[in-house]
């Protein structure tokens, strides 16, 4: 049976470090503050927001909220983001996406200055990921994958990693971050031939396709580590499941992250760490 790489221990370690940074900043009169920008009342946004607020309370990060109706105009939203840019008391911004279709999401996201971009939504933040420079911050979920790998002492040097998924939220940035740690990365997507074969040859699989249970026993072999980033609702099982068929795969690999309780449980801790780091950067 595979070792379960649970996210709780990773989150706890991150929180401990974040509290140290926050307390040091508060002793200097700086209160790390996150502004949550939400348009509408999407259930998944509200769920993540509640988790973020609880995490913020636990580590001492202040929360502000800017909530808009679903029919907010693009002009009003951009104006609000520009106001936040100028607000010296706000160190980081979490903006929920996708935005309503009548809004140019790229324009709104790039109205945010990268130093306050906590979740890699701006072009400059993504450029920072690719160029390995501190321009903003990487997406929290992609960073959570790296934090989990680091916490469990998984050496990536020279390892072959198959990343399944090429989104700007997870697939592409996490591939760049894995390369930074000297892994050899293959990014698989809907047009890739023989994804299962590529995955079997890898030492590590990062499943981030957003497709429930797509990684089956045919994708894996003994000795592998499988990082499941997927969060999907299964009508059949009436519960949240990952991109990996855990029941089929767990007995065939060495290590695997559960869903829920794996990568997803680390993301809000990464978010708060980003806020604390942004506040520390601004203090310099």
N, C-alpha and C positions, 0 to 999 in steps of 0.2 A: 504493500500500500504506500502511496506517495506521501511525502512530507507536505503538510499544508502550510503554505507561507501566508500566515494571517497578517492582516494589516494593522490590527490593534496595537501590537508591540511597536510597529514602525511609527504609528501616529503618536504613541505615548513618548517615544524618544524625541520626535520632532517637537512636540509640545513643550517638553522640558527645556529644550534649547531656546525655543521661542520665548518662553517666560523669562529666561535670563536676559535676553535682548530687550524685551519690553520693560522689565524692571529697571535695567540700566538706563534706558531712554527716559523713563518717567522720573528717575532720580535727577535727570538733567532738565526736567520741565517739558519733555516732549512726550505727547500721548499718541502712540500709533493709532491711526484711524482709517477705517475702511468705509467707503461709500458704496452701497449697493444700489445699482440702477436697474429697475425692473419695469417692463412695459407689459401691462395686462396681468392676468391671474392664472397663468399656466400652472397646473398642479405640480409638474416636475420642477419648475422654477421655485415655487413656494416651498417644496420639500427641501431643496438644496439650501434655500435661504434660511429656513429654520435651523438646519444643521450648522450652517456657517455662523449664525448668531450665537448658537450654543457654544460653538468652539471658541468664538471671539471672547465670550464671557469667561470661559475657562482659562484663557491665556492672558487676559487683560487688554485686549484690543477693543477700542471704541468702535461703534457702528453708527453710521448715518444712512438714511434711506432716501432715495428719490424714486417715487413710484408714479407711473403715468398710465392713463387709460390706453386701451388697445388702439384707439383711433388718434393718438397723439400725432401731431404733424412732425415731419422730419426737421423742419426749421426750429421748432420748439425743443426737440430732443438735442439737436446739435448745440443750441444756445445753452441748454442745461449742462452739457458736457464741458463746454468752454468755461462756464462759471466754476465748475469743479476743478478744472485745470488751474484756475487762478486762486482757488481757495487753499491757502497755506496750511490750514488745519487738517486737510485730507491728504493722506499719504498714498492711498491705493484705491482703486475702483474695480468692482466686480460688476460687469454688465452682462445680463442674461441675453442669450441668443437661442434661437433665431428671433430677429425682430419681425414685426408684421410686414407683409409683402409690399405695402405702399411706401415703405421706408428703404432708402438706399443704405443697406447695412454697412457696406465698406466705408461710406462717407461718415457715418455716425461713429464707427469704431475708430477711424483715423483722426477724428476730432479730439480724441483723448491723447494727451501727451504720454509717450511710452514709459516715462519714469513712474507713472501712476497706473500703468496697465498690469494688473496682477495675474491675468489669465491668457496672455499672448494673443489678444484680439487685434492689435495694431500691426501694420506692416513692418514698422521698425522693430517691434518686439520679436517678430519672426526672423527679421534680418539678424538680430542679435543671437538667436539660436543657431542660425546657419554660419554666422561669422565668429561665433564663440566670444561675443562681446556683451558687456552688461547694458544692453539697450532694452529697457523694460524687463519682462520676466517671461519664461516659457509657460505654455499652458499647464495648469495645475495637474491635470490627469497624466500628462506626459512626464512631468517632474515626479509625480507619485510613483510611476513605474521605476524610475531611476532610484528613488529613495528606498523602495522596497528591495530592489536588487542589492543596493549598497548595504542595507541593514542586515541582510542575511548572508553577507560576505561572498556573493557570487562574483567571481573574477571574470570579467568580460574580455580580457586581453587575448586576442587570437581566436576567440570563439565565433562560430557561425550563428547568426541570429536571423530568424525569419519573422519579419513583421507583416502581419496579415491585415491590410488596411492602409489607405494612403490619404486619409483626411488631414486637413490642416490643424485639427484639434489634437489628434493623437499620432496617427501613423507617420506622417512626414517629420514632425518635430522630434518624436521619440527615436526615429531612425538616426537623425543627426546627433542626438544626445548619446546614443549607443556607440556611434562611430567615434565620438569624442573620447569614449572609454576604451578605444582600440578594438572594438568588435568589428567583424566583417558582416555587413547587413544586406539582406535581400528583402526588398519590399514587394509583397504580393498584393494583387488587386483583382478586380473582376475580369480583367483581360489576361491575367497570367495563366499560362498553361501548366497544368500539373502542380497545383498549389500543394496538394497532399504530399507529393514526392519531394518538393522543395522543403516542406516542413519536416518531413521525416529525416532528412539529411542534416538539419540544423541541430545545434546543441541547445538552443533556447528558442522558444516560440513566444512571440507577443501577439496575442489575438485581439485585434481591434477593428473588426469588420462591421460590428453592429448587426450581426446575424446570429440569432439564437441557435446554439448547439452545432454550428457549422464545422467546428473542429472535432472530428470523431476519432475513433481508434486508428483509422487508416492514416491519420496525419502524424502519429507519434511512434516513438520507439523507447526502449529502455535507456535510462540515464539522462533523459531530457528534463529541462526545466520549462514549465509552461506558465506564462503570465497572462491571465485572462482579464482583459480590460472591459469586456462587454457587459452592459446592463440592459437586459431585455425582459419584457413581460411575456411569460409563456401562458397562453390560454389553456393549453393542454394540461400543464402542471399547476396552473393557477398560482404562480409565484415568480419572483425575479430569478432569471438565469443568466449565465454568461454566454460568450461566444463559443465556449468549450463545453462539450457534452461530458460533464464531470463524472457521471456514473460510468461511462464507457472508458474514459481516459485515465482516471485516477489510479487504477491498478497497473497501468502500463508505463508510467513515467516515474522519475525520481522525486520531482518537486512540482507543486502546482498551487496556484492561488485560488481560493474559493470565491464564489459569488453567491450571495453577498459576503462581506467580511474580508475582502482582499484589497485590491487597488482602490476601490471606491471609498473605503473607510479611511484612506490616507489623504484624499484630496483637500478636505477642508483644513487639515493640519498644514499642508503645503501652502494653501492660500494665506493662512495667518502668518506663516514664516515669511512669505513674500511681503506682506504688509510691514512686518517688523523690519525686514531688510530695507524696504523702501524708505521707511522712516529714518533708519540709520544712515542711509545714503544722503537723504536730504539734510541731515544734521551736519554732514561734512561740508 
